[in-house]
């Protein structure tokens, strides 16, 4: 049995999501790129690259990772490129997408050898969190004015639109896309490709895949463009857990248990968005608040039910530890970094990476 804490990636669960990706590619003609900002654990790229077309990035390092570890098409995007890195970005990218007209114009001479795109901001989104809403007031994420965008058409080959954050509703996706068409339809026929970004949870149980694929194919044919999708969580949802061990139990009005991992260090989005983790099966007569092992008072995974009383040494599997989780792990409090393990398709589990005190030291100076 592996020593906790560790992230456990289940390739069988990952493959179930990838099979949905395969169906979308076949039925819609869309190309599908992994969003590295969400998931970049390259030890499972061997499986993912069989079912996806490449990667999309948010920084120079992600561009390089996509090129070197995944292959396929490598799309580069950044909120703002620095002068000293634009050459390396171009060297590793098949397409480069600019966030603003000013960046596009500034770096046009240095990017003439690679297809260029521009991010559009239609001013609408599906996000339920203001923190993550690309259409929030005063947003810096993309250009909005169709007239100004039209003037830049000679310099670009495509558009990127990312406004489907946390969208599990096909009808809402359809509505948002219709509004994009109404605002930018006259521009779409002048480019070769359109990326609709990520946040579309097409692996959600009950999602209307047939309607989704038909809508994508119709859009592609209407404007004569290649569609790209940039999923992150939709591809890796349910594919990983954070395996932890109870270190101590206490009583303070409620039963409490402290585990050998932490929200701020190992599942940061729980704190950022004030969410509860999930455990499975979360049933039984014994209810505990599960705390992390840092000194942060609010280091809480959530409150769950268990079949038997917890005690030091009890194991807990915390669900949904793939998307926006491993990419955000950090060394807060210097607590031990979870190892990374993979459950292969044949059911065998192998340890692929452990982190040491030296890794902690090397992350500082």
N, C-alpha and C positions, 0 to 999 in steps of 0.2 A: 504493500500500500504506500502510495506516494506521500511525502511529508507536505502538509498544508502550510501556508496557503498556496493554491495554484489555480490558474485559469485552465479549464478543461474544454477544449474545442472538440465537438463531436462531428466527425465528417459525415456520418449518416444523416444527421439533422441538417447539416449544411447542404448536402446533396438534394434534400427535399426542396429547399428553396431554389437551388440551382436548376432543378427540373422545371420550375415555373419560369425561370429566366429563359430556358431553352424554348419553352412553348411561346413565349412572347417574341423572341427573335424569329422563330419560324412563321408565326401567324401574322405578325405586324410588319416585318422587314426592318424593325428598329435594331440598332446596335446598342449594346449594353456595356457600360464601363463601371468598374468598381470605384466608388468614392473613397479614396484613401484617408480622407479626414475622419471617416467613420470607423474604418477597419483596415489595418495595415499589417496584420500578423502574417508575414510572408511565408511562414512554414506550411500554410495550407494553400498557397497560390498554385501549387501543382494541380490541385483539384479544380480550383476556381477558373483557371485559364482555359480549361477544357470547355467551359460553358459560357464564357464572357469574352468580349472583344478587346478588353484592355482596361486602362485605368484613367482616372481624372484626379487632379491634384489641386492643392491650395497653396503650394510653396515650392521652392526650388528642391528641397530635400525630398518632398513627396514625388516630384517629377522624376528625380533620379531613381528613387525606389521603384516606381512604376516601370521605368525603362529597364532597370537592372534585374528586378526580381519577378516581374509579372510578364512583361513583353506585350505583344499585340499593339494596339493603338495607345499612344501616350498623349493625353491632353493636358496642357498646362493652363492653369488659371491662378490668378492671385488678385487680392484686393488692391495691391500696389506692388509692382516690381521695383527693386532697387537697381540703380545704374550698374553696379558692380556684378550683378548676378544675371542680367538679361542674356548675356552670351551663353552661359551654362544652361539656362532654361531652353533656349533655342536648340542647343546641341543635343538635348535629351527629349525634345517634344516633336510630335507629329502635327499638332495644332497648338496654337497659343491664343488664349482668350483674354482680352483686356476688360478691365472693370469700368474704365472711363474713356471718354473721347480724348482727354488730355494725355493719358498714358499711351493710347493708341497712336496719337500723333507724335508724341515724344520718341517712341521706340520704333516707329514705322521703318526708318532706314536700316535698323539692325535686325528686323524680323521679316524682311522682304522674301526670304527663302523658305518660309513656312506658312501654311494657311493660317489666317488670322480671324478671330471672332471677337464679338463685343457682347458684353452682358447687358441685357435689357431688364428694366425694372418697371413692370406694368402697374405698380402701385396697389396690387391686390395679392393676397396670399391666403393659405389655409392654416397658417400657424396659430396655435392657441396660446403661445407664449410670446409676450412682447420682446423678451430677450432674444428670441430666435427668429423674429419676424422680419424678413428682408424688405417688406413693404411698410415698415414702421415709419412714422413721421421723421423727416430729416435723414432718411436712410442714405448711406453712401454706396449701397450695393447695386451698381448698374446705372445705365442711362435711361431716361424716361421720355424725353421729347422726340416725337417722331420726325419732326423737321430737322433737328440737329443731327439725328442719327442718319437720315437720308443723305446728308451731305458727306458722310463718311463711307458710303457704300462702295466707292471705288477702292477703298483700302481693306475691305473685309470680305470674307468668304462665308461667314456663318454667324449665328446668334446663339447665345446661351440664356435661358430663362429658368430661374430657380425660385419657384413660389409655391411649391406643394408640400411644405414642411408638415410632417406628421399627418398626411392626408390618407385616411383609410376609406374614403368614400368616393366611389367612381363618379357619381353624379356631381360631386363638388369638383373633381378633376375636370370633367367635361365642361362645367360652367366656367371655370377659370380659363381653360384653353379657348373657349369661345370669346371671352373678353379680351384675351391676347390677340386673337384674330381680328376682332373689331378695331382694336387700337393700332395694330402693326401689320395688318394683312397686306397692305400695299408695299411693304418692305420685304415681306417674306419671299416673294417670287424672285428677288434679286440676289439671293444667297443660295449656296449649295447644300447647307446643312443647318439644322436647328437642334440644339440640345435642350431638352425639357427638364434637365436637372434631376435631383433626387427627391426624397421625401414622399414618394408615391408607394404606399404599402400594398403592393399588388400580391404579396404572399399572405396577406391577411385572410383567414378563413372566410369564405363566402364572397370574396372580391370578384366582381364581374369581369373575368379575364377576356371573355369573348368580345364584350362591348369595348373594353379597353383596347384590345388589339385592332378591332375594326376602326376605332376612332384614330388610332395612330396611323394606320395604313391610309385612311381617307385624308388625313392631314398631309401626309407625305406626298400623296398623289396630287392633291389640290395645288400645292405650292411647288412641287418638283424638288423636294428637299430630302436628304437623308436625315432621319430622326435618330438622335442619341438619347439614351436614358442614363442617369448617373446614380443608381441606387447605392445605398449603404446599408442601413438597418434592414431594408426589405430582403436583402440577400443573406444577412447573418442572424436575423432574429431567431431566437430559440436554439442557436447553434453552440452556445458556450455557457458554462457555469463558473462561478467562483467557489471553489471548494475550501471550506474553512473548518476549524476545530474550536470547540468551546474551551476557553481558558479558565473561566470562573463564573460562578452564579451568585447572585445577590438578591436581596429583597428590600424594596423601597416602595411600599404600597402595592407595587406590582412585582412579579418575578422578572428578574433581569439576567441576561447572559452576555458575557463578553467573549468575542471571538478573536482569532489571530489575524484579522484583516481590518481595513478601515474604509469608511465611505470616502473621506476626503482624499485619501491616497490611492484607492483602488476601484472605486465606483463613484467618481466625482459628480456625475450628472444627478445622482440622487440628492445631493446638497444643492446644486445649482438650480434645479427645477423643483425642489421640495417634494420629491417623490419617495414612495416606499419601494424597497426591493420586493422581490417575490421569492418564495420558497415553495417547494413541491413535496408533499401534497397540501401542506397548510391545513391539516385536519387533526383532530384529537382534542382531549380535554385539558391539556397542559399548555397554557399561553405564556409566552415570554416576549419581552422587548429585547431585541438583539442589538447589542452595542458593538462598535468597533473598539480597537485597542489604542487609539490615540488619546491625547489629553483634551481634544475638542469636546466640549460638553454635548454638542448636538451631533456627535458621531453615531448616528442611529441608522441601522438598516431597515428597521420596521418592527412591527409586532405581529407574531405568528403563532399558530397552534401546532402542537406536536403530540404524537401518540404516547410518548413516554417522557418522564421528567428529564430535563437536560442536566448534565453534569460535566465536569472537566473531562475532556476526551471525546465528547459527543461530536459527531460530524454533521455539518449542514451544507447543503448545496444551494447556493444563491443563484437564481436564474438570470437570464438576459445579461450575460457578462461579455458580450462581444461588441456590439455597436456603441461607439463613443465611450468605451470603457478602457480597453487595453491601451488605446492611443492617448489616453489622458492620465495614466498612472504616474505617480510621482513619489518623491521620497519624504513627504511630510512626516515629521517626528522621527525620521530615520527608521521607520518600521520596515520589517522585512518585505521586500518586493515579492509578490506572488510569482512562482515559477509558471512556465507555460507547458502544458501537456496536450497531446492529441490522441483522441480515440479514433483509430483507423477504421476503415470500412469493414475489416474482418473482426472488429471488436477488441483488438489489442490496444492497450494504452501505452504510449511512450512519452517520456520526458524529453522535451526539445530544448529547454533553456532554464537555467537557474540563475538567480542574481545573488551577488555576494556583497560583503562589506566593501570590497574594493570597488564595485560598481557604484556604491553610494559615495565613496570618497572621490571617484573619478567624475561624478556629476557636479562636484563643487570645485573650489580652488582655494 
